[in-house]
């Protein structure tokens, strides 16, 4: 198919759990406006353009603080994505001899830093197993705590199963035991209400490019004011430049180098959109679409759905395996013949695939988000039905 024809065929985008698309017009406009008028270095000068760039960053922090109920916006450190935020939290906090409790649905952005630190400095890790739907009970977390446990890490919502874990109840346990709680909100920020104080969250890692509707290359980490992480980047901050060591003031301590001002301008617009729509309303819409998708797929012979059963809480994704069809092949056919974009493979979360019993195959994952509609869901169901019928011949 030539380029002209490709551009005239609608893409049904069902990969919002990886990156949301398309972005709201307000996000595109904000990025363009920042590129045109506010592209000086924030915090690096006193001229008007530099001051406007600094204002973009501060306003974005304020929007995020409002969304996550954070008291001080300067307790938010901007990063390039959730992975960078998780690495800062994990590597910046843990020291030799520490024990960590994590879950068996963690993304590799948690697992790999932990495995690295096991070898590098000798931490120990307990991965709490889930049931087949990805649930972990607070009691399981309590029972996994040891005398040297310094950190509990919880994936708020699995990027394979869509399961929503009971963070508030887990936070009550960590607070009562004097243990820090790190929450990976890659799949929940902007979809599930988050209140860091009420939920007992000490560190919250979040992406800008998913349900917050911002550009790629944006994200951040909320760090409780009582926590001092070892910075993972050292360099220019525009503050205390005469000192040889990294400054102690926030957010400069964790933000060496030039920040992504246009991207963060887009993130500010995305968060504004989320606040205007309302997180509860966004969740309700996405949940209804996932229920529609689950009902349609479960009616197709040979399809096995992963994660919580129909009617249970979950974020906006549905993963499945089809008897006799390799997930990668199904994803390829959906893309090439139906112009439907989904994610296939192991989704950077092999532990969750182990819990789901799909270690040998991987899975197909469709995820809804901004711009998704019942029509898109119906088109995906019909396409899967046709593909399944072809393989039965």
C-alpha positions as CSV (number, residue, x, y, z in Angstrom):
1,X,0.0,0.0,0.0
2,X,1.5,3.4,-1.0
3,X,1.9,6.3,1.5
4,X,-1.1,8.2,0.1
5,X,-3.5,5.3,0.7
6,X,-2.0,4.6,4.2
7,X,-2.8,8.2,5.3
8,X,-6.5,7.9,4.2
9,X,-7.2,4.6,6.1
10,X,-8.4,5.1,9.7
11,X,-6.1,3.5,12.3
12,X,-8.1,2.1,15.2
13,X,-5.6,2.7,18.0
14,X,-6.0,0.2,20.9
15,X,-2.5,0.6,22.5
16,X,-3.1,3.4,25.0
17,X,-1.4,1.4,27.8
18,X,1.8,1.9,25.9
19,X,1.2,5.6,24.8
20,X,-2.0,7.5,24.4
21,X,-2.9,8.7,20.9
22,X,-4.1,10.9,19.4
23,X,-3.4,13.7,21.9
24,X,-6.0,16.4,22.6
25,X,-5.6,19.5,20.4
26,X,-4.8,21.5,23.5
27,X,-1.7,19.3,24.1
28,X,-0.5,19.8,20.5
29,X,-1.0,23.6,20.7
30,X,0.8,23.8,24.1
31,X,3.9,22.0,22.7
32,X,3.9,24.2,19.6
33,X,3.4,27.4,21.7
34,X,6.3,26.5,24.0
35,X,8.6,25.7,21.0
36,X,7.7,29.1,19.5
37,X,7.9,31.3,22.6
38,X,9.2,29.5,25.7
39,X,12.2,27.4,24.5
40,X,14.9,29.0,26.6
41,X,16.5,27.0,29.5
42,X,14.3,27.0,32.5
43,X,16.1,28.1,35.7
44,X,19.2,29.1,33.7
45,X,18.7,32.8,33.2
46,X,16.8,35.9,34.3
47,X,15.7,37.1,30.9
48,X,12.0,37.0,30.0
49,X,12.1,33.8,27.9
50,X,13.9,31.8,30.6
51,X,11.4,33.1,33.2
52,X,8.5,31.9,31.0
53,X,10.1,28.5,30.6
54,X,10.5,28.2,34.3
55,X,6.8,29.1,34.7
56,X,5.9,26.3,32.4
57,X,7.6,23.8,34.7
58,X,6.2,25.2,37.9
59,X,2.7,25.4,36.5
60,X,3.0,21.7,35.4
61,X,4.1,20.7,38.9
62,X,1.1,22.6,40.3
63,X,-1.3,20.7,38.0
64,X,0.2,17.4,38.9
65,X,0.1,18.2,42.7
66,X,-3.6,19.0,42.3
67,X,-4.2,15.7,40.6
68,X,-2.4,13.6,43.1
69,X,-3.2,15.6,46.2
70,X,0.5,16.6,46.8
71,X,1.0,19.4,49.3
72,X,4.2,20.8,47.8
73,X,4.6,20.9,44.0
74,X,8.4,21.0,44.5
75,X,8.3,17.4,45.8
76,X,7.7,16.3,42.2
77,X,10.9,15.6,40.2
78,X,10.5,15.5,36.5
79,X,11.9,12.5,34.6
80,X,11.9,11.3,31.0
81,X,9.4,8.5,31.8
82,X,8.2,6.1,34.6
83,X,11.3,3.9,34.1
84,X,13.6,6.8,35.0
85,X,11.4,7.7,38.0
86,X,11.4,4.1,39.3
87,X,15.2,3.9,38.9
88,X,15.6,7.1,40.8
89,X,13.4,5.9,43.6
90,X,14.9,2.4,43.9
91,X,18.6,3.1,43.4
92,X,18.4,6.4,45.3
93,X,16.8,4.8,48.4
94,X,18.2,1.3,48.9
95,X,21.5,0.4,50.5
96,X,23.4,-2.8,51.3
97,X,21.5,-5.2,53.5
98,X,18.0,-3.8,52.7
99,X,15.1,-6.1,52.0
100,X,12.4,-5.2,49.5
101,X,8.8,-6.5,49.1
102,X,7.5,-6.4,45.6
103,X,4.7,-8.2,43.7
104,X,4.8,-10.8,41.0
105,X,3.0,-8.5,38.5
106,X,5.8,-5.9,38.5
107,X,7.1,-4.4,35.3
108,X,10.7,-4.9,34.3
109,X,11.2,-1.2,35.2
110,X,11.0,-2.4,38.8
111,X,12.3,-6.0,38.5
112,X,15.5,-5.2,36.6
113,X,16.7,-2.4,39.0
114,X,16.0,-4.7,41.9
115,X,17.9,-7.6,40.3
116,X,20.7,-5.3,39.5
117,X,21.0,-4.1,43.2
118,X,20.8,-7.7,44.4
119,X,24.1,-8.3,42.5
120,X,25.6,-4.9,43.0
121,X,25.1,-4.2,46.7
122,X,23.4,-7.3,48.1
123,X,19.8,-6.3,48.7
124,X,17.3,-9.1,49.1
125,X,13.8,-9.2,47.4
126,X,10.6,-11.0,48.1
127,X,8.2,-11.2,45.1
128,X,4.7,-11.8,46.5
129,X,2.7,-14.1,44.3
130,X,-0.7,-13.2,43.0
131,X,-3.7,-15.2,42.1
132,X,-4.5,-16.0,38.5
133,X,-6.2,-12.6,38.1
134,X,-3.3,-10.7,39.4
135,X,-4.6,-9.8,42.9
136,X,-2.4,-9.4,46.0
137,X,-4.0,-9.1,49.4
138,X,-2.6,-6.7,52.0
139,X,-2.2,-9.7,54.3
140,X,0.3,-11.2,51.9
141,X,2.3,-7.9,52.0
142,X,2.2,-7.9,55.8
143,X,3.4,-11.5,55.9
144,X,6.3,-10.8,53.5
145,X,7.8,-8.0,55.7
146,X,11.1,-8.8,57.4
147,X,13.1,-7.0,60.1
148,X,15.3,-5.3,57.4
149,X,12.5,-4.4,55.0
150,X,13.1,-0.9,53.8
151,X,10.7,-0.6,50.8
152,X,7.5,-2.1,49.5
153,X,6.8,-1.6,45.8
154,X,3.4,-2.0,44.4
155,X,2.3,-1.9,40.7
156,X,-1.0,0.0,41.1
157,X,-2.4,-1.6,38.0
158,X,-0.8,-4.5,36.0
159,X,0.0,-3.5,32.4
160,X,-0.9,-7.0,31.4
161,X,-3.9,-7.9,33.5
162,X,-5.5,-4.6,34.3
163,X,-5.8,-5.6,38.0
164,X,-6.0,-2.7,40.5
165,X,-4.2,-3.5,43.7
166,X,-5.4,-2.2,47.1
167,X,-2.8,0.6,47.6
168,X,-4.6,2.4,50.4
169,X,-4.7,-0.8,52.6
170,X,-1.1,-1.6,51.7
171,X,-0.1,2.0,52.6
172,X,-1.7,1.6,56.0
173,X,0.5,-1.5,56.6
174,X,3.7,0.2,55.5
175,X,3.0,3.3,57.6
176,X,2.4,1.2,60.7
177,X,5.6,-0.7,60.1
178,X,7.7,2.4,59.3
179,X,8.5,1.1,55.8
180,X,8.5,3.3,52.6
181,X,5.9,2.6,49.9
182,X,6.7,3.1,46.2
183,X,3.8,3.0,43.8
184,X,4.2,2.4,40.1
185,X,1.3,4.4,38.6
186,X,2.2,3.8,34.9
187,X,-1.3,2.4,34.2
188,X,-3.3,4.2,36.8
189,X,-2.2,7.9,36.8
190,X,-5.1,9.8,35.2
191,X,-7.5,6.8,35.3
192,X,-7.7,5.8,39.0
193,X,-8.0,8.5,41.7
194,X,-4.7,8.9,43.6
195,X,-4.3,10.7,46.9
196,X,-0.7,10.3,48.1
197,X,-1.5,11.4,51.7
198,X,-4.6,9.4,52.1
199,X,-3.2,6.3,50.5
200,X,0.1,6.4,52.4
201,X,2.3,6.7,49.3
202,X,5.8,7.8,50.0
203,X,7.0,7.8,46.3
204,X,4.8,7.8,43.2
205,X,6.3,7.1,39.8
206,X,4.1,8.2,36.8
207,X,4.3,8.7,33.1
208,X,3.3,11.8,31.2
209,X,2.7,10.0,27.9
210,X,-0.1,7.6,28.8
211,X,-3.4,8.5,30.5
212,X,-2.1,12.0,31.4
213,X,-2.1,12.6,27.6
214,X,1.2,14.4,27.4
215,X,4.1,13.8,25.0
216,X,6.6,11.0,25.2
217,X,9.7,11.9,27.1
218,X,7.8,13.2,30.1
219,X,7.1,11.7,33.5
220,X,8.0,12.2,37.2
221,X,8.5,11.0,40.7
222,X,6.7,12.3,43.8
223,X,9.1,12.1,46.8
224,X,7.8,12.5,50.3
225,X,9.5,15.5,52.0
226,X,11.0,13.2,54.7
227,X,12.9,11.1,52.0
228,X,16.3,12.1,50.7
229,X,17.2,10.0,47.7
230,X,20.7,9.8,46.4
231,X,20.5,11.7,43.0
232,X,21.2,9.5,40.0
233,X,22.2,12.4,37.8
234,X,24.8,15.0,38.9
235,X,25.3,18.3,37.0
236,X,24.1,21.7,36.3
237,X,20.9,22.9,37.9
238,X,21.1,26.6,37.6
239,X,21.2,26.9,41.4
240,X,24.1,26.9,43.8
241,X,26.5,26.7,40.8
242,X,29.5,27.6,43.0
243,X,29.1,24.4,45.0
244,X,30.9,21.2,43.9
245,X,28.1,18.9,45.1
246,X,24.5,18.5,44.0
247,X,22.2,21.1,45.7
248,X,19.9,19.8,48.4
249,X,17.0,22.0,47.4
250,X,14.1,20.5,45.5
251,X,13.4,19.9,42.7
252,X,16.9,20.9,41.6
253,X,18.5,18.0,43.5
254,X,16.9,15.5,41.1
255,X,16.8,17.5,37.9
256,X,20.3,18.0,36.6
257,X,20.5,19.2,33.0
258,X,18.1,21.0,30.7
259,X,14.4,20.0,31.1
260,X,12.0,19.1,28.4
261,X,10.1,22.4,28.4
262,X,7.9,21.8,25.3
263,X,7.1,18.3,26.5
264,X,6.2,19.5,30.0
265,X,4.0,22.3,28.5
266,X,2.2,19.5,26.6
267,X,1.9,17.5,29.9
268,X,0.4,20.5,31.6
269,X,-2.3,20.7,29.0
270,X,-2.9,17.0,29.2
271,X,-3.3,17.1,33.0
272,X,-5.6,20.1,32.7
273,X,-7.7,18.0,30.3
274,X,-7.8,15.1,32.8
275,X,-8.8,17.4,35.6
276,X,-11.6,19.0,33.5
277,X,-13.0,15.6,32.5
278,X,-12.7,14.1,36.0
279,X,-10.7,11.0,36.8
280,X,-13.8,9.1,38.0
281,X,-15.6,9.9,34.7
282,X,-12.6,8.8,32.7
283,X,-12.4,5.5,34.6
284,X,-16.1,4.9,34.2
285,X,-15.9,5.4,30.4
286,X,-12.9,3.1,30.0
287,X,-14.3,0.4,32.3
288,X,-17.5,0.3,30.2
289,X,-15.5,-0.1,27.0
290,X,-13.4,-2.9,28.5
291,X,-16.6,-4.7,29.6
292,X,-17.9,-4.4,26.1
293,X,-14.7,-5.8,24.7
294,X,-14.6,-8.7,27.3
295,X,-18.2,-9.7,26.5
296,X,-17.5,-9.7,22.8
297,X,-14.2,-11.6,23.0
298,X,-15.5,-14.2,25.5
299,X,-18.2,-15.1,23.1
300,X,-15.6,-16.2,20.5
301,X,-14.7,-19.9,20.7
302,X,-11.0,-20.5,21.7
303,X,-10.4,-17.1,23.3
304,X,-9.1,-17.0,26.9
305,X,-9.2,-13.7,28.6
306,X,-6.6,-12.7,31.2
307,X,-7.0,-10.7,34.4
308,X,-10.1,-9.8,36.5
309,X,-13.4,-11.4,35.4
310,X,-16.3,-9.5,33.8
311,X,-17.8,-7.0,36.1
312,X,-14.7,-6.5,38.4
313,X,-12.7,-3.3,38.7
314,X,-9.8,-3.0,36.2
315,X,-8.1,-0.4,34.1
316,X,-8.7,0.0,30.4
317,X,-6.9,-3.0,29.0
318,X,-7.9,-6.6,28.0
319,X,-5.3,-9.2,27.2
320,X,-6.1,-12.6,25.7
321,X,-4.7,-15.7,24.0
322,X,-6.4,-17.5,21.1
323,X,-6.1,-21.3,20.8
324,X,-3.9,-22.2,17.9
325,X,-2.9,-18.7,17.0
326,X,0.4,-17.1,18.0
327,X,-0.3,-13.7,19.6
328,X,2.3,-12.0,17.4
329,X,0.6,-13.3,14.3
330,X,-2.8,-12.1,15.4
331,X,-1.3,-8.7,16.2
332,X,0.3,-8.6,12.7
333,X,-3.0,-9.5,11.0
334,X,-4.9,-7.0,13.0
335,X,-2.5,-4.3,12.0
336,X,-1.9,-5.2,8.3
337,X,-5.5,-6.3,7.3
338,X,-7.7,-4.4,9.8
339,X,-5.6,-1.3,10.6
340,X,-6.1,-2.0,14.3
341,X,-3.1,-1.3,16.6
342,X,-2.7,-3.6,19.6
343,X,0.3,-4.8,21.6
344,X,1.6,-8.4,21.6
345,X,4.3,-10.4,23.3
346,X,5.4,-10.3,26.9
347,X,4.7,-6.6,27.7
348,X,8.0,-6.2,29.7
349,X,6.3,-8.1,32.6
350,X,7.4,-11.8,32.5
351,X,6.4,-12.3,36.2
352,X,2.8,-11.3,35.4
353,X,2.8,-13.7,32.4
354,X,4.0,-16.4,34.8
355,X,1.0,-15.7,37.1
356,X,-1.3,-15.8,34.1
357,X,0.1,-19.0,32.7
358,X,1.2,-17.4,29.4
359,X,4.9,-17.7,29.8
360,X,5.3,-19.8,26.7
361,X,3.1,-17.8,24.4
362,X,2.8,-14.2,25.5
363,X,-0.6,-12.5,24.8
364,X,-2.4,-10.0,22.7
365,X,-3.3,-6.8,24.6
366,X,-5.8,-4.2,23.6
367,X,-6.1,-1.0,25.6
368,X,-8.6,1.8,25.4
369,X,-8.1,5.4,26.2
370,X,-8.7,9.0,25.1
371,X,-10.7,8.9,21.8
372,X,-11.7,5.2,22.1
373,X,-15.3,4.4,21.3
374,X,-17.8,1.6,21.2
375,X,-17.4,1.5,17.4
376,X,-13.6,0.9,17.8
377,X,-14.3,-2.0,20.3
378,X,-16.9,-3.5,17.9
379,X,-14.4,-3.4,15.0
380,X,-11.8,-5.2,17.1
381,X,-14.3,-7.9,18.2
382,X,-15.4,-8.5,14.7
383,X,-11.8,-8.7,13.4
384,X,-10.8,-11.2,16.1
385,X,-13.9,-13.3,15.3
386,X,-12.9,-13.3,11.6
387,X,-9.3,-14.2,12.3
388,X,-10.4,-17.0,14.7
389,X,-12.8,-18.3,12.1
390,X,-10.1,-18.4,9.5
391,X,-7.8,-20.5,11.7
392,X,-10.6,-23.0,12.4
393,X,-11.0,-23.8,8.7
